[in-house]
Amino acid sequence: MKDLLKQISNIKDFDEMSIVINALNKRQKQLRTLVTKSVKKSLNIGDSVLVRGTHGKKMPATLVEIRRTRAVIRIDGDLFNCRLSQLEAA
């Protein structure tokens, strides 16, 4: 990781920086897709889940609907939209 940070600090022009940024964005999208797929496989509608909220606090919720990249959850009778990556099985 330190070598990578050194290489990034040695970038001298915007063209090289753009190439690095595009590669990082592409990899980030791939990782996000993997997480989304694994969550979709492991959860079903009606399951009890834990939602990672602000400051890492985990709140219990019930899964109401699974969409492409987000889910609808119920916490204390109220419905909320959240990213699939914020959910984990309870």
N, C-alpha and C positions, 0 to 999 in steps of 0.2 A: 504494500500500500504506500509506503514511504517513497519507493521508486516511482510509482505512478504520480504522486504529488510533485516530485521533483521534475518529472517530464512535463507535467502541466505548467509548472512555473517557468519552464524554459521555452514555452511557445512565444514566438516573436511577432506574428502577424495575425490579422483577423481571419484570413482564409484557413489557417491551421486551427484556430480556435473554433471556427464554425464546423469544421470536420469533427472535432472532438465532441462538441455539443450535440451534433446530430447523432453521433454514435451512442452517446450517453442516453439521449432521449429515446432512441430505438430500443436500447437494452432495458430501460425503465419500463417501457410499454410491454415488452416481452415478459418481464417479471410480474408486472401487474396482471397480465392475462393469465399467467400460471396460478397466481394466488386466487383470482376470481374463479377459475375453473375448479380448483381444489375445494373452495368453499361451496360452490354450487353442488358438487358431488356429495359433500358430507352433510348438507342440511336439507331439510324438507319443510314444507309449509306446516305450521303448527308447532314446530320444535321450539324448545326453550333455548335461548342463546344468551351470550354475554356480549355486550356492546362496549368497545373501548371508547370512552368519551374524552372529554377534556382532561388534561393532566394525567392521562393513563388510567383514570377511574373506570372500573368495569361495572356496568349496570345490567341487571337481569331484564330480559325482554322476551317477547314471543314473536316468531317470524310469521308475518301475514302474507307476504308476496315476494317472489324473487323475480327481479327484472334482469336485463342484460348485464349491467354493471352495478346496480344498486338493489337494495331491498327495502321493503316496507316492514317496519316493526311496530309492535304495540308495547308501550311502557306506561303503566298505570292508567290504562284505558285510552291514552292518546296515541295517534299514529305519527310515525316519523319516517323520513327517508334517510338511509345511510349507505355508505359504500360497503360493498361486500367484504372488503379487506378489514373493516372494523369489527366484523362478527367472528365469534368462535362458539363452538358447541358448549352448552352448559353442563 
